[in-house]
């Protein structure tokens, strides 16, 4: 806040300047994780998708990729491994709107993950490499459990 006076006690000009850095930024969250086939069995090649919503107060920048990384962790393991990602959506996402992003690349050169039997946690991480400045990056992941059935059952 500042004011400019005439030196005689009269205010000629005043201005309130706010430096709130949270105004005008997107905030991306993952609201759901999907996979095909829906009920996978051992050996299936699974394609992951994530529904991403902008809960912020500004659109994402046009032309900037809204990326999603898909990570897998086998039950009772400590760490996730990145397996696939989506990097093909660069259209501005308006506040309040959602988009479904599907993996289009992966560590093996395929957009699909080859399954092995067992229980896993699948994590989708939107804006995983921080291309977009956001209100809050602490809400960018969602995790769902997936069970891969053995072909022998």
HELIX and SHEET records of a PDB file:
SHEET    1   A 2 UNK A   2  UNK A   5  0                                        
SHEET    2   A 2 UNK A  11  UNK A  15 -1                                        
SHEET    1   B 3 UNK A  28  UNK A  36  0                                        
SHEET    2   B 3 UNK A  45  UNK A  54 -1                                        
SHEET    3   B 3 UNK A  98  UNK A 102 -1                                        
SHEET    1   C 3 UNK A  28  UNK A  36  0                                        
SHEET    2   C 3 UNK A  45  UNK A  54 -1                                        
SHEET    3   C 3 UNK A 112  UNK A 114 -1                                        
SHEET    1   D 5 UNK A 105  UNK A 106  0                                        
SHEET    2   D 5 UNK A  81  UNK A  86 -1                                        
SHEET    3   D 5 UNK A  68  UNK A  74 -1                                        
SHEET    4   D 5 UNK A 118  UNK A 126 -1                                        
SHEET    5   D 5 UNK A 141  UNK A 148 -1                                        
END                                                                             
